[in-house]
Amino acid sequence: MAVVGDLALMGTKISTPNKLISKLEKGVFGVPISSSQRFSFSPARNLEVNKSRTAIRAVLQVEKIQSSSELKGSLKEGSLLGFDVVSEKELKENGFLGLRKTKLVCTIGPACSSLDELEKLAMAGMNVARLNMCHNSREWHQDVIRKIKKLNQEKGYSVSVMIDTEGNQIQIVDHGSSSSVKAEEDSIWYFTTEKFEGSRPFTIQANYEGFSEGVNPGDEIVIDGGMATFEVIERVGNDLRCQCTDPGILLPRAKLSFWRDGTLLGRDYDLPTLSTKDWSDIVFGISEDIDFIAVSFVKDADAIKHLRDYLATKSSKAIKVLAKIESLESLRRLEEIVEASDGIMIARGDLGVEIPLEQIPSVQEEITYVCRQLNKPVIVASQLLESMVEYPTPTRAEVADISEAVRQYADALMLSGESAIGSYGMKALSVLRTTSTRMEQSCREENRQTLLHQCAFGVSLPDQIAEQICNCAVEMADNLGVDAIFVYTRQGKMASLLSRNRPNPPIFAFTNDNSTRMALNLQWGVTPLLTDLSDDMEGNVKKTVELIKAKGMIKKDDAILVVSDIIPISAARTIFQSIQVMTIT
């Protein structure tokens, strides 16, 4: 493909002094400009790739935007803007800088699966609803998904749906009770793979026949990272006779890990990342039009690539694939997994079983950094507010943990048992929301964005141009103190590149693709809006600004930085990427 780059930086005359002009006079990219100055830069570049041609234009301009009677008339005829009710309410109450930027994920379980409870979570700030496929029936999951979609369609919410695969792991199938049981100190238990009807007291059925291979008397079996611990007394065929040394709770499907002399037994059971049940759950998710799939116990990038290829042929929408980092194998191959996926979940609970606990904070920070460098959203998950499963207030250490994740610029925070089975799910979500909002404000006051150093990862010329435009756009937005960034995008790429730079002003992403809108629910600082887009960028901007003005969410003299990657639908395939700074009159 022959690529012709015609980059032009053009400024129009500004005749009316306002707060933006006073900032512009101090300089753009370090170059002072006056209110009547025009400037341009237009190098040409040719790269021969194949016979088709794509023109690339990048434009910077500064102007005022004002209403026209013709545009107002067209708005009255029924133009729509897909503002979700929560963002609209928050913007009206708190203004642009008061918008929360860290996204919130809630695990849905028996404690919050009714329509009323789901709506309360949505109104309280839930951006993504997570369904753990380890628990509950297929019918239950289907009912929850349809309730969420009903709220989106009928009540004006914008909550994305994520399914989390069970994954292949050694776990409890049965332990003699339909729910949890208590293992008392010194009690004797049998761990077996024998299949039997009903249940047997003091018998734990494992799901994998070779689970006891390589396990010796004196080794320890740890349940769910420390919920209970057993010492192996003897092997009985393929079974293990064990004594409880640390009493605790045994939950259905709890994970088993094996330790010797304080070291995890790293055994390769040669289990595929995605089990037969996982593939069945994925087919179900496609049929229910979900937005994200989180893959458990990822060992390398191959499983992620395979799933993405499968989704490309089986799903009509772009379902995003997230890789869960929760094992030593995934840490060893972190960068290749991040590159292959659409995002990452740091599953600190299972990860804490496989690495020393004191390493979790630094590992979390490293994963978050790698994800931002490679422009992939990252969720910090597991035990953020574990005490609130039972108690109405968090520990101070938990609040500090949440604040540190926000300070590291994680894209999202996730509740697990706190919302799924806890008695105080709404209060837990409120703690996430208020703590993240307060820490975001602190980071702005410290100007911590200046500490972020982004690597260049674009390969093609269009990608490199988009990356540079977004880097410069965020620098301009922060230096000029604009009130908001508007980005017009069909696939969400430039919205994510802007988010990667963690700007001070919020990012409003206008798209005509609903799957793009739902995917952007995981991007830090991005408020995705569904609206009609045309090839006429000037018309797009004026229409959306007028719609927001009509809702009372933008006012005179507000300064907006506008970025676009709209590709006109034409034979010429001109890729028009631009930066505009405008004030509202």
C-alpha positions, 0 to 999 in steps of 0.5 A: 500500500502506497501511503502518502502523509500530508501533515498540516498544522494550521491555525485560524485567526482568533479575534475574541479574547477569552480564557483559552486565548490567554493560555494559547499566547503562552505557547503550543508545543513550546512555540508562542502564538498570537491571536492573529498568527497562522502556522503550518507544517506540511512534509510529504512522505511516501512508502510503497506497500501495494497498489492501493493508496491511502491518504493521511491528513493530520490537522491542528486548528484553533477556532470558536464554535457557535450555534447556527439556526440551521443546526438548531433546526436539525436538532429539533428534528430528532438528533440523538446522543447516547449519554448514559443517565449516570454520566449525565447526572454526574457531569451536571452535578460535578462538572467536567473535572468532577467526573470519575475516571477509574472504571468500576467492575462488579461481580454479580452473584445471589446478593445482587442479581435482582433487577432492582439490585442491578439498577442500584449498582448501575446508578452507583457507578458500575461500568461492567458487570462480571459473571463468574462462570464457576458459579450458578446455572446457565439459566441464571447467567442468562437471566442476569445478562438479559436484565442488564440489557433491559436496564440499558435499553429501557432506563438509559444505562450503559453497563457492559457484560463480562463473562469470566471462564472457569479455567482448568485448575485442580479444585474441589468438586464436592466436600460433603455439603451443598455450600461451605463446610468448616474444617476443624483443626486436627480433623482427618480428611480424604482427598479423592477423585472417586466418583460417588453419588451424594456426599461423604463426610470428611471427604473432598472430591478433586476434579482431576484424576492425576491431582496427587501425582508427585505429592508426598507425605509431609507436603501441604495442601492449601485451599484457596490461597490459605482459607484452610491448610492440610498436611498429607499423612499418607497416600492411599492409591491415588488418594491422599489422607490428610490432617487439617493443620490450619482450620478454615472454610471449604467452598465449592470449587475452591482451588487446591495448591500443593506446597513442600518446605514452604515452596509451591510445587510447580507441576505441569498437569498439561491441562489446556487453558480453555476446558470443554466447559469454557468453550461451551460458556463462550458459545453461550456468551456469544449468543447473549451478545456479551462484551468481554471474555476474561480467560482464567489461568492463562499460560501463554499468548496462544490460547488468547490468539486462538480465542480471538481468531474463533470470535472473529469467525463466530461473532458479529461483534468485536467481543474483547478478550481479557487475560487473567494474570494469576500464575507464575507462567503468566508472569514469565510471559507477561508481555506477550500475553498483554500484546495478544489480549485486549486487556488484563485482569490482575487476579491477586488472589490466585497470584498470591498463592504462587508468589510470595505475598510481599511481592504482590504490590510491586508485581501489580505495579509492573503489570499496570505499567506494562499494560499502559505502555502497550495501550491495554486496559488493566483491572486490579481485582481480588480482595480490594474490600474483602472485609466488607463481605461481612462488615459495613465499613472497610479497613483503613488498609483496604482504602489505602490499597484502593488508593494505591491502585488508582495512583498507579493509574489502573483502568478499573477496580473490581469487586468480587465476593463483596458484591456477589455474596456480601451483605454490603455490596452497595456500600463497597461500591460506594467506597470504591467510587469515593476513594478513586475520585478523591485519589484522582483529584490528588493526582491532578493536584500533584500533576503526576501525569508529567511522570508518565513516560510512554513508549512508541509502539505504532508500526504502520504509518497511520498508527504512528501518526495517530499515536503522536497526535494523541500524545500531543493532544493530551500535552496540549489539553493539560498545558492549556487547561481545556475543560474536556477532550472530544474524540470522534472514533468508529473503532475506539483506537484514538480514544484508547490512545488518549486514555493511555496518556491519562489527561487531566480533562475527561475524554468524551468518545463519540462513536456510531458503533455500540460494541465500541461504546461498550468496550470503551467502558473499561478505558480510564477517563473515557465516557463513551457516547453513541451517536450518528457520525458522518464524513463531515467532521465539522458537522459532527462536532457542531451537532454533538456540542449542540446536543450537550449544550441542550442538556445543560452540560456545557456552557459558554467559554468552555474550552474543548480539544477535539480529536478525530480518526473518522475514515470517510467511506469513499474510494479514496479512503482518506484517513483524516486525523485532526486536533482542534481547540475550540471555545463555546460561544 
